[in-house]
Amino acid sequence: MHRRKVLQGGVALLPLLALPGAAVRGAANHAAARLRRLRPGDSGWPDAAAWQQLNDSVGGSLLRVQPLFAPCAAAGDAAACQQVTDQSVNPFFIGDQPGGTQVSGWLGAWRNAPSVYALKARDARDVAAGVNFARERRLRLVVKGGGHSYQGTSNSPDSLLIWTRAMNEVTLHEAFVPHGCAGRVAPVPAVSAGAGAMWIDLYDAVTTKAGRYVQGGGCTTVGVAGLVQSGGFNHFSKRFGTAAAALLEAEIVTADGRVRTVNACSEPELFWAIRGGGGGSWGVITRVTLRTYELPQHFGVAFGAVGAKSDEAFRKLLGKFFEFYTEKLFNPHWGEQAAIRGDNTLQLTMVCQGLDGDGIAALWQPFLDWVKASPDDFTIRKEFFTQALEARQWWQLPGTHQLIHDPRPGAPAHHAFWRFDEGQVGAFVHGYDSVWLPSSLLTHRRQRFVNALFEASRHWSVELHFNKGLAGGSDEAIAGALATATNPDVIGAFALAILGGLGDPAYPLMRQPVMDPQPARADAAAIAQAAAALREVAPSAGSYVSESNYFNDSWQEAFFGTHYARLRAAKTQYDPEGLFFVHHGVGSEEWDADGFSRI
């Protein structure tokens, strides 16, 4: 047992030691009854009649959950097994299964495992019924909308799942005022969405059809509510800020079963906490309302890759690129990625807003000229391509070969995901980490930064996501983030460095060769070494809660920074018994690893 857990357990029992004998026994028995959640087979686990009563109260929406690949069990249905195998590369299909998670697990951390029952909620009343049932029966509760958590937070065996997928309505507002804020807050254009909606549903309604913009996630199949609670970045965050900052109002069912409408005027502390304080810790969000923005005329891209013919040349290339980035790209227009690879390749997958095609090409030409002027040092490994599109067409089908449509018969015409995200569907995580990089690394510490990047890339490729740091962004984006619970490190960071190792899908019962853990462990070790090299130049940098290391021992500071004490107080106020537990969520230090026993 970790020493931290021993100390916490001792502190939790100290008040009992002061009680007289009979009182000690009574209090201890009561505490023991409340410190452990029930599993199937335990005395007190709900019987069939109790489950039927819950099912009746929610109109027959209670489902018995099977593993995603249950048809592939030894005596399974061959045709059904083939169907689920064929569809397992489709993120829409996985999200439509109560036992599905968009990642199949993490080495040494968690594996995809179904809840015992799923309550397929249709509205907040259904959610409240499930929350009350779990609280009163002492059950492990899990909440899932999109199921995209790398940390496995929407996944737990022996649990009751509140599944919000069916709550996916989207409504546009020309002039929205949060409840109770009339006369205090000016009306703004907005969009409301049920917690089960995916970002592609909002992009289709807001951008493709209505010609406005909503700040959401880069991956189109991510759930709306989960992203908002974790902060939320996409391609254009440096201009529009985080999804959490755009939240105007939410409907949420808290641990006491109450359906609350929260905003800046009504229960502002809970409203602050759900804007970046981590998903799954505060209640079940059933609806969100987000501000929408005027749509730029163009969204654009700049893709390409440059290789260096020696280590010395690669350092020179990195130095020149960050000089160019600082002078030309460190602003609200540009986002997305630069990958620094161990074969001395700089791969660029950049996007922008508010620039036309000629402007994009002219901006990048000096950097390309510099590269081509030194053929003995550099080679173009992927020809550069720049383009601007009408912003309204960015998520439109047909319109871009970069989107893959959900191929199932009857799928909504707008349901598509980026081709770049194909490799993530069902992936099994070998190792993962992220580091917010302070903007000082671009100026007086640039050479140290280049050296650290080079050293890190000897162990593992480093992806710099410029849109996931707000330094260099608009004043509006920075002010909005400061008003949320998102780790303040994002304000001074110009990028989030991501180091991820993903293997082939490894769902239980999936018919495939047994995974060899040795290469996966080697990947995890290499990622840890690369992250350590970056932390040499950013020793106190935080990490983005949604894209982070499962095994981070300093998660409170890394994920939430100086906000953690305030978040912990809000958790005590709204969920004192810890009904809502997620790995490394606020208050989770009071529980064991799987959230069943209080320490």
TIPAVEX-537821 format. One record per residue (C-alpha): x, y, z; residue in one letter. Coordinates in steps of 0.2 Angstrom, whole numbers. Example, Ala and Ser with C-alpha at 12.3 -4.5 7.8 and 13.67 -1.06 7.14 Angstrom:
! TIPAVEX-537821
@px 62, py -22, pz 39, r a
@px 68, py -5, pz 36, r s
END
This chain:
! TIPAVEX-537821
@px 0, py 0, pz 0, r m
@px 6, py 17, pz -4, r h
@px 11, py 28, pz 11, r r
@px -1, py 41, pz 5, r r
@px -16, py 30, pz 7, r k
@px -10, py 24, pz 24, r v
@px -9, py 42, pz 30, r l
@px -26, py 46, pz 23, r q
@px -34, py 31, pz 31, r g
@px -27, py 35, pz 48, r g
@px -33, py 53, pz 48, r v
@px -50, py 47, pz 43, r a
@px -52, py 36, pz 58, r l
@px -45, py 48, pz 71, r l
@px -62, py 56, pz 76, r p
@px -68, py 38, pz 81, r l
@px -54, py 36, pz 93, r l
@px -61, py 49, pz 104, r a
@px -77, py 41, pz 107, r l
@px -82, py 29, pz 122, r p
@px -82, py 11, pz 119, r g
@px -100, py 7, pz 114, r a
@px -100, py 23, pz 103, r a
@px -84, py 18, pz 95, r v
@px -92, py 1, pz 90, r r
@px -108, py 9, pz 84, r g
@px -99, py 23, pz 74, r a
@px -86, py 11, pz 67, r a
@px -100, py -1, pz 61, r n
@px -109, py 14, pz 53, r h
@px -93, py 20, pz 45, r a
@px -89, py 3, pz 38, r a
@px -106, py 2, pz 30, r a
@px -104, py 18, pz 21, r r
@px -86, py 16, pz 17, r l
@px -88, py 2, pz 4, r r
@px -99, py 1, pz -11, r r
@px -108, py -15, pz -16, r l
@px -104, py -27, pz -29, r r
@px -115, py -41, pz -37, r p
@px -115, py -55, pz -24, r g
@px -113, py -44, pz -9, r d
@px -126, py -44, pz 4, r s
@px -137, py -29, pz 1, r g
@px -134, py -29, pz -18, r w
@px -151, py -24, pz -26, r p
@px -162, py -39, pz -30, r d
@px -172, py -42, pz -46, r a
@px -187, py -33, pz -39, r a
@px -177, py -18, pz -35, r a
@px -170, py -17, pz -52, r w
@px -187, py -19, pz -60, r q
@px -194, py -5, pz -50, r q
@px -180, py 6, pz -56, r l
@px -183, py 1, pz -74, r n
@px -202, py 4, pz -72, r d
@px -198, py 22, pz -65, r s
@px -188, py 26, pz -81, r v
@px -200, py 19, pz -94, r g
@px -191, py 3, pz -97, r g
@px -174, py 12, pz -101, r s
@px -163, py 0, pz -90, r l
@px -152, py -11, pz -100, r l
@px -142, py -26, pz -95, r r
@px -124, py -23, pz -102, r v
@px -114, py -35, pz -112, r q
@px -96, py -34, pz -116, r p
@px -93, py -25, pz -133, r l
@px -87, py -41, pz -141, r f
@px -99, py -53, pz -132, r a
@px -104, py -61, pz -149, r p
@px -86, py -67, pz -151, r c
@px -86, py -77, pz -135, r a
@px -82, py -96, pz -137, r a
@px -100, py -101, pz -140, r a
@px -105, py -84, pz -148, r g
@px -114, py -79, pz -164, r d
@px -101, py -80, pz -179, r a
@px -111, py -68, pz -190, r a
@px -114, py -55, pz -175, r a
@px -95, py -57, pz -171, r c
@px -90, py -52, pz -188, r q
@px -102, py -38, pz -188, r q
@px -95, py -30, pz -172, r v
@px -77, py -34, pz -178, r t
@px -81, py -24, pz -194, r d
@px -89, py -10, pz -185, r q
@px -75, py -8, pz -172, r s
@px -66, py 4, pz -183, r v
@px -81, py 15, pz -183, r n
@px -81, py 27, pz -168, r p
@px -100, py 31, pz -170, r f
@px -104, py 12, pz -168, r f
@px -93, py 11, pz -153, r i
@px -101, py 26, pz -145, r g
@px -118, py 18, pz -148, r d
@px -115, py 3, pz -138, r q
@px -118, py 4, pz -119, r p
@px -102, py -7, pz -116, r g
@px -91, py 3, pz -129, r g
@px -77, py 14, pz -125, r t
@px -67, py 23, pz -138, r q
@px -51, py 17, pz -131, r v
@px -50, py -1, pz -127, r s
@px -38, py 1, pz -111, r g
@px -22, py 6, pz -104, r w
@px -7, py -5, pz -100, r l
@px -7, py -8, pz -82, r g
@px -21, py 4, pz -78, r a
@px -38, py -2, pz -85, r w
@px -47, py -12, pz -98, r r
@px -64, py -10, pz -106, r n
@px -76, py -18, pz -94, r a
@px -95, py -16, pz -95, r p
@px -106, py -10, pz -81, r s
@px -119, py -22, pz -74, r v
@px -134, py -11, pz -80, r y
@px -135, py 5, pz -90, r a
@px -149, py 17, pz -88, r l
@px -151, py 24, pz -105, r k
@px -157, py 41, pz -100, r a
@px -170, py 51, pz -110, r r
@px -171, py 67, pz -98, r d
@px -165, py 74, pz -82, r a
@px -179, py 64, pz -72, r r
@px -172, py 48, pz -78, r d
@px -154, py 53, pz -73, r v
@px -161, py 59, pz -56, r a
@px -169, py 42, pz -53, r a
@px -153, py 33, pz -57, r g
@px -143, py 44, pz -46, r v
@px -155, py 42, pz -31, r n
@px -155, py 23, pz -34, r f
@px -135, py 22, pz -34, r a
@px -134, py 33, pz -18, r r
@px -147, py 24, pz -8, r e
@px -141, py 7, pz -13, r r
@px -122, py 11, pz -11, r r
@px -118, py 7, pz -29, r l
@px -103, py 12, pz -40, r r
@px -109, py 25, pz -52, r l
@px -102, py 28, pz -69, r v
@px -107, py 42, pz -82, r v
@px -104, py 41, pz -101, r k
@px -109, py 52, pz -115, r g
@px -96, py 50, pz -129, r g
@px -85, py 37, pz -120, r g
@px -68, py 45, pz -126, r h
@px -59, py 46, pz -109, r s
@px -41, py 40, pz -110, r y
@px -42, py 38, pz -91, r q
@px -56, py 26, pz -92, r g
@px -67, py 37, pz -82, r t
@px -83, py 31, pz -90, r s
@px -79, py 13, pz -88, r n
@px -80, py 2, pz -72, r s
@px -86, py -16, pz -69, r p
@px -99, py -20, pz -56, r d
@px -107, py -2, pz -58, r s
@px -123, py 6, pz -64, r l
@px -120, py 17, pz -79, r l
@px -129, py 33, pz -82, r i
@px -129, py 33, pz -101, r w
@px -133, py 50, pz -109, r t
@px -131, py 45, pz -127, r r
@px -149, py 47, pz -132, r a
@px -150, py 65, pz -125, r m
@px -143, py 72, pz -141, r n
@px -155, py 86, pz -146, r e
@px -147, py 103, pz -152, r v
@px -156, py 120, pz -151, r t
@px -150, py 137, pz -158, r l
@px -154, py 153, pz -149, r h
@px -153, py 170, pz -157, r e
@px -152, py 179, pz -140, r a
@px -149, py 168, pz -125, r f
@px -150, py 175, pz -107, r v
@px -146, py 162, pz -93, r p
@px -159, py 158, pz -80, r h
@px -160, py 171, pz -67, r g
@px -148, py 183, pz -76, r c
@px -161, py 195, pz -84, r a
@px -155, py 213, pz -83, r g
@px -137, py 207, pz -77, r r
@px -131, py 198, pz -92, r v
@px -133, py 204, pz -110, r a
@px -141, py 191, pz -122, r p
@px -130, py 182, pz -134, r v
@px -132, py 170, pz -149, r p
@px -130, py 152, pz -141, r a
@px -133, py 134, pz -144, r v
@px -140, py 121, pz -132, r s
@px -136, py 103, pz -133, r a
@px -141, py 87, pz -123, r g
@px -126, py 79, pz -114, r a
@px -126, py 64, pz -127, r g
@px -123, py 76, pz -142, r a
@px -106, py 74, pz -151, r m
@px -97, py 89, pz -157, r w
@px -101, py 85, pz -175, r i
@px -119, py 87, pz -171, r d
@px -115, py 105, pz -165, r l
@px -104, py 109, pz -179, r y
@px -117, py 104, pz -192, r d
@px -131, py 114, pz -184, r a
@px -120, py 130, pz -179, r v
@px -108, py 131, pz -193, r t
@px -113, py 121, pz -208, r t
@px -132, py 126, pz -207, r k
@px -132, py 142, pz -197, r a
@px -115, py 150, pz -202, r g
@px -109, py 153, pz -185, r r
@px -95, py 145, pz -174, r y
@px -95, py 136, pz -158, r v
@px -79, py 131, pz -148, r q
@px -79, py 113, pz -146, r g
@px -67, py 98, pz -148, r g
@px -56, py 93, pz -163, r g
@px -62, py 75, pz -163, r c
@px -79, py 75, pz -170, r t
@px -86, py 60, pz -160, r t
@px -81, py 67, pz -143, r v
@px -96, py 70, pz -131, r g
@px -101, py 88, pz -128, r v
@px -103, py 88, pz -109, r a
@px -87, py 78, pz -105, r g
@px -76, py 90, pz -116, r l
@px -83, py 106, pz -107, r v
@px -80, py 99, pz -90, r q
@px -62, py 96, pz -94, r s
@px -58, py 112, pz -102, r g
@px -60, py 109, pz -121, r g
@px -48, py 114, pz -135, r f
@px -50, py 112, pz -154, r n
@px -40, py 119, pz -169, r h
@px -45, py 138, pz -166, r f
@px -43, py 139, pz -147, r s
@px -31, py 153, pz -148, r k
@px -44, py 164, pz -156, r r
@px -60, py 158, pz -147, r f
@px -53, py 151, pz -131, r g
@px -59, py 135, pz -122, r t
@px -76, py 126, pz -123, r a
@px -77, py 128, pz -104, r a
@px -76, py 147, pz -106, r a
@px -90, py 147, pz -119, r a
@px -102, py 138, pz -107, r l
@px -117, py 150, pz -102, r l
@px -127, py 138, pz -92, r e
@px -129, py 119, pz -88, r a
@px -143, py 108, pz -81, r e
@px -135, py 95, pz -69, r i
@px -141, py 82, pz -58, r v
@px -130, py 82, pz -42, r t
@px -127, py 68, pz -29, r a
@px -143, py 73, pz -19, r d
@px -154, py 69, pz -34, r g
@px -158, py 87, pz -37, r r
@px -159, py 94, pz -55, r v
@px -151, py 111, pz -55, r r
@px -149, py 124, pz -67, r t
@px -132, py 132, pz -65, r v
@px -124, py 148, pz -72, r n
@px -115, py 164, pz -67, r a
@px -131, py 170, pz -57, r c
@px -137, py 153, pz -50, r s
@px -125, py 142, pz -40, r e
@px -110, py 151, pz -47, r p
@px -97, py 140, pz -38, r e
@px -104, py 124, pz -45, r l
@px -104, py 133, pz -62, r f
@px -86, py 137, pz -60, r w
@px -81, py 120, pz -55, r a
@px -89, py 111, pz -70, r i
@px -80, py 123, pz -82, r r
@px -64, py 114, pz -83, r g
@px -64, py 105, pz -66, r g
@px -64, py 88, pz -73, r g
@px -78, py 77, pz -80, r g
@px -87, py 65, pz -69, r g
@px -84, py 73, pz -52, r s
@px -98, py 85, pz -50, r w
@px -114, py 76, pz -56, r g
@px -122, py 71, pz -72, r v
@px -124, py 85, pz -84, r i
@px -139, py 83, pz -94, r t
@px -139, py 99, pz -105, r r
@px -126, py 113, pz -109, r v
@px -129, py 130, pz -117, r t
@px -114, py 137, pz -126, r l
@px -110, py 154, pz -133, r r
@px -108, py 155, pz -152, r t
@px -97, py 167, pz -162, r y
@px -96, py 176, pz -179, r e
@px -89, py 164, pz -191, r l
@px -73, py 169, pz -200, r p
@px -74, py 168, pz -219, r q
@px -60, py 155, pz -220, r h
@px -52, py 141, pz -211, r f
@px -36, py 135, pz -219, r g
@px -22, py 122, pz -218, r v
@px -3, py 121, pz -220, r a
@px 4, py 103, pz -221, r f
@px 21, py 96, pz -225, r g
@px 37, py 88, pz -218, r a
@px 55, py 92, pz -218, r v
@px 69, py 80, pz -215, r g
@px 87, py 84, pz -209, r a
@px 102, py 74, pz -215, r k
@px 111, py 75, pz -198, r s
@px 108, py 78, pz -180, r d
@px 117, py 95, pz -181, r e
@px 106, py 100, pz -196, r a
@px 90, py 95, pz -186, r f
@px 94, py 106, pz -172, r r
@px 97, py 120, pz -184, r k
@px 80, py 116, pz -192, r l
@px 71, py 116, pz -175, r l
@px 79, py 133, pz -171, r g
@px 73, py 141, pz -187, r k
@px 56, py 134, pz -186, r f
@px 53, py 141, pz -169, r f
@px 60, py 158, pz -174, r e
@px 48, py 157, pz -188, r f
@px 34, py 152, pz -177, r y
@px 37, py 166, pz -164, r t
@px 37, py 179, pz -178, r e
@px 23, py 173, pz -189, r k
@px 12, py 160, pz -181, r l
@px 12, py 164, pz -162, r f
@px -5, py 173, pz -164, r n
@px -24, py 170, pz -163, r p
@px -24, py 164, pz -181, r h
@px -14, py 147, pz -180, r w
@px -16, py 131, pz -171, r g
@px -13, py 112, pz -172, r e
@px 3, py 103, pz -173, r q
@px 21, py 101, pz -176, r a
@px 28, py 84, pz -173, r a
@px 47, py 81, pz -169, r i
@px 52, py 64, pz -174, r r
@px 67, py 53, pz -170, r g
@px 72, py 51, pz -188, r d
@px 75, py 70, pz -188, r n
@px 59, py 74, pz -197, r t
@px 49, py 90, pz -193, r l
@px 31, py 86, pz -198, r q
@px 19, py 100, pz -199, r l
@px 0, py 99, pz -198, r t
@px -6, py 117, pz -195, r m
@px -23, py 125, pz -197, r v
@px -28, py 143, pz -196, r c
@px -43, py 154, pz -196, r q
@px -46, py 171, pz -204, r g
@px -33, py 170, pz -218, r l
@px -36, py 167, pz -236, r d
@px -26, py 155, pz -248, r g
@px -14, py 168, pz -255, r d
@px -11, py 175, pz -237, r g
@px -7, py 157, pz -230, r i
@px 5, py 153, pz -245, r a
@px 14, py 170, pz -244, r a
@px 16, py 168, pz -225, r l
@px 25, py 151, pz -226, r w
@px 36, py 155, pz -242, r q
@px 51, py 162, pz -232, r p
@px 52, py 147, pz -221, r f
@px 51, py 135, pz -236, r l
@px 64, py 146, pz -246, r d
@px 76, py 144, pz -231, r w
@px 74, py 125, pz -231, r v
@px 76, py 123, pz -250, r k
@px 92, py 134, pz -249, r a
@px 101, py 121, pz -240, r s
@px 99, py 104, pz -250, r p
@px 114, py 97, pz -241, r d
@px 106, py 99, pz -224, r d
@px 87, py 97, pz -228, r f
@px 75, py 87, pz -239, r t
@px 57, py 89, pz -241, r i
@px 49, py 72, pz -235, r r
@px 31, py 78, pz -238, r k
@px 28, py 92, pz -251, r e
@px 20, py 107, pz -243, r f
@px 2, py 110, pz -246, r f
@px -8, py 126, pz -241, r t
@px -26, py 130, pz -244, r q
@px -40, py 140, pz -237, r a
@px -59, py 134, pz -237, r l
@px -75, py 143, pz -234, r e
@px -76, py 141, pz -215, r a
@px -94, py 135, pz -217, r r
@px -88, py 120, pz -227, r q
@px -75, py 114, pz -214, r w
@px -87, py 100, pz -207, r w
@px -98, py 98, pz -222, r q
@px -101, py 82, pz -232, r l
@px -97, py 80, pz -246, r p
@px -84, py 93, pz -247, r g
@px -68, py 86, pz -240, r t
@px -59, py 69, pz -242, r h
@px -52, py 71, pz -225, r q
@px -69, py 66, pz -217, r l
@px -75, py 48, pz -216, r i
@px -94, py 46, pz -215, r h
@px -102, py 34, pz -203, r d
@px -105, py 20, pz -216, r p
@px -120, py 12, pz -207, r r
@px -137, py 12, pz -216, r p
@px -148, py 26, pz -209, r g
@px -133, py 36, pz -201, r a
@px -136, py 55, pz -201, r p
@px -129, py 63, pz -216, r a
@px -117, py 74, pz -206, r h
@px -110, py 60, pz -195, r h
@px -91, py 60, pz -200, r a
@px -74, py 59, pz -192, r f
@px -57, py 65, pz -197, r w
@px -47, py 53, pz -206, r r
@px -32, py 58, pz -195, r f
@px -41, py 51, pz -180, r d
@px -43, py 33, pz -188, r e
@px -29, py 26, pz -179, r g
@px -36, py 31, pz -162, r q
@px -52, py 21, pz -164, r v
@px -52, py 7, pz -151, r g
@px -33, py 9, pz -148, r a
@px -25, py 2, pz -132, r f
@px -13, py 15, pz -123, r v
@px 4, py 9, pz -120, r h
@px 10, py 26, pz -112, r g
@px 5, py 44, pz -112, r y
@px 9, py 61, pz -105, r d
@px 7, py 79, pz -108, r s
@px 17, py 95, pz -103, r v
@px 11, py 113, pz -105, r w
@px 26, py 123, pz -112, r l
@px 28, py 141, pz -106, r p
@px 30, py 154, pz -119, r s
@px 47, py 159, pz -112, r s
@px 54, py 144, pz -121, r l
@px 51, py 153, pz -137, r l
@px 62, py 168, pz -133, r t
@px 77, py 169, pz -121, r h
@px 77, py 150, pz -118, r r
@px 74, py 145, pz -136, r r
@px 90, py 136, pz -138, r q
@px 88, py 126, pz -122, r r
@px 71, py 121, pz -128, r f
@px 77, py 115, pz -145, r v
@px 90, py 105, pz -136, r n
@px 77, py 97, pz -125, r a
@px 65, py 93, pz -140, r l
@px 80, py 85, pz -149, r f
@px 84, py 75, pz -133, r e
@px 66, py 70, pz -131, r a
@px 64, py 64, pz -149, r s
@px 78, py 52, pz -147, r r
@px 66, py 42, pz -135, r h
@px 49, py 46, pz -143, r w
@px 41, py 58, pz -155, r s
@px 34, py 74, pz -148, r v
@px 19, py 82, pz -154, r e
@px 17, py 101, pz -150, r l
@px -2, py 106, pz -150, r h
@px -1, py 125, pz -152, r f
@px -20, py 126, pz -150, r n
@px -20, py 118, pz -133, r k
@px -10, py 133, pz -125, r g
@px -17, py 150, pz -125, r l
@px -2, py 161, pz -124, r a
@px -2, py 172, pz -140, r g
@px -20, py 170, pz -141, r g
@px -34, py 184, pz -141, r s
@px -37, py 194, pz -125, r d
@px -55, py 187, pz -126, r e
@px -48, py 169, pz -125, r a
@px -37, py 172, pz -111, r i
@px -49, py 182, pz -101, r a
@px -62, py 168, pz -103, r g
@px -51, py 154, pz -97, r a
@px -46, py 164, pz -82, r l
@px -64, py 164, pz -77, r a
@px -64, py 144, pz -77, r t
@px -57, py 130, pz -66, r a
@px -45, py 125, pz -80, r t
@px -27, py 124, pz -74, r n
@px -20, py 142, pz -75, r p
@px -4, py 135, pz -83, r d
@px -14, py 135, pz -100, r v
@px -13, py 154, pz -100, r i
@px 6, py 156, pz -101, r g
@px 8, py 140, pz -112, r a
@px 11, py 142, pz -130, r f
@px 8, py 123, pz -133, r a
@px 4, py 107, pz -125, r l
@px 17, py 94, pz -129, r a
@px 9, py 77, pz -131, r i
@px 18, py 60, pz -130, r l
@px 7, py 45, pz -134, r g
@px 10, py 27, pz -138, r g
@px -5, py 18, pz -145, r l
@px -7, py 0, pz -149, r g
@px -19, py -11, pz -158, r d
@px -37, py -13, pz -151, r p
@px -37, py -25, pz -136, r a
@px -56, py -27, pz -131, r y
@px -60, py -42, pz -120, r p
@px -66, py -57, pz -131, r l
@px -60, py -49, pz -147, r m
@px -53, py -62, pz -158, r r
@px -35, py -57, pz -161, r q
@px -17, py -63, pz -156, r p
@px -13, py -61, pz -137, r v
@px -4, py -44, pz -135, r m
@px 14, py -45, pz -130, r d
@px 16, py -34, pz -116, r p
@px 35, py -32, pz -118, r q
@px 34, py -20, pz -133, r p
@px 21, py -10, pz -124, r a
@px 31, py -8, pz -108, r r
@px 46, py -2, pz -119, r a
@px 35, py 11, pz -127, r d
@px 29, py 17, pz -110, r a
@px 47, py 18, pz -103, r a
@px 53, py 28, pz -119, r a
@px 38, py 40, pz -117, r i
@px 43, py 43, pz -99, r a
@px 61, py 47, pz -104, r q
@px 55, py 59, pz -117, r a
@px 43, py 68, pz -105, r a
@px 57, py 69, pz -92, r a
@px 68, py 78, pz -105, r a
@px 55, py 91, pz -108, r l
@px 52, py 94, pz -90, r r
@px 70, py 98, pz -88, r e
@px 66, py 115, pz -96, r v
@px 48, py 115, pz -89, r a
@px 50, py 108, pz -72, r p
@px 34, py 114, pz -64, r s
@px 23, py 113, pz -80, r a
@px 5, py 107, pz -78, r g
@px -3, py 93, pz -89, r s
@px -20, py 93, pz -97, r y
@px -32, py 83, pz -87, r v
@px -40, py 74, pz -103, r s
@px -23, py 70, pz -111, r e
@px -12, py 65, pz -97, r s
@px -2, py 52, pz -88, r n
@px -13, py 39, pz -79, r y
@px 0, py 36, pz -66, r f
@px 4, py 54, pz -62, r n
@px 7, py 54, pz -43, r d
@px 6, py 73, pz -42, r s
@px -11, py 74, pz -52, r w
@px -19, py 87, pz -41, r q
@px -6, py 100, pz -45, r e
@px -2, py 94, pz -62, r a
@px -21, py 94, pz -68, r f
@px -28, py 108, pz -58, r f
@px -14, py 119, pz -52, r g
@px -18, py 133, pz -39, r t
@px -37, py 129, pz -42, r h
@px -37, py 112, pz -33, r y
@px -41, py 118, pz -15, r a
@px -56, py 128, pz -21, r r
@px -62, py 113, pz -32, r l
@px -60, py 102, pz -17, r r
@px -71, py 113, pz -6, r a
@px -84, py 113, pz -20, r a
@px -83, py 94, pz -20, r k
@px -87, py 94, pz -2, r t
@px -101, py 105, pz -4, r q
@px -110, py 97, pz -18, r y
@px -105, py 78, pz -16, r d
@px -99, py 76, pz 2, r p
@px -101, py 57, pz 1, r e
@px -91, py 55, pz -15, r g
@px -105, py 47, pz -25, r l
@px -96, py 53, pz -41, r f
@px -79, py 46, pz -42, r f
@px -67, py 46, pz -57, r v
@px -48, py 41, pz -58, r h
@px -38, py 57, pz -52, r h
@px -54, py 67, pz -51, r g
@px -57, py 80, pz -38, r v
@px -59, py 71, pz -21, r g
@px -53, py 54, pz -28, r s
@px -39, py 53, pz -16, r e
@px -52, py 48, pz -3, r e
@px -55, py 32, pz -12, r w
@px -45, py 16, pz -17, r d
@px -40, py 14, pz -35, r a
@px -57, py 7, pz -42, r d
@px -68, py 19, pz -32, r g
@px -76, py 5, pz -21, r f
@px -69, py 8, pz -4, r s
@px -66, py 24, pz 5, r r
@px -49, py 25, pz 12, r i
END
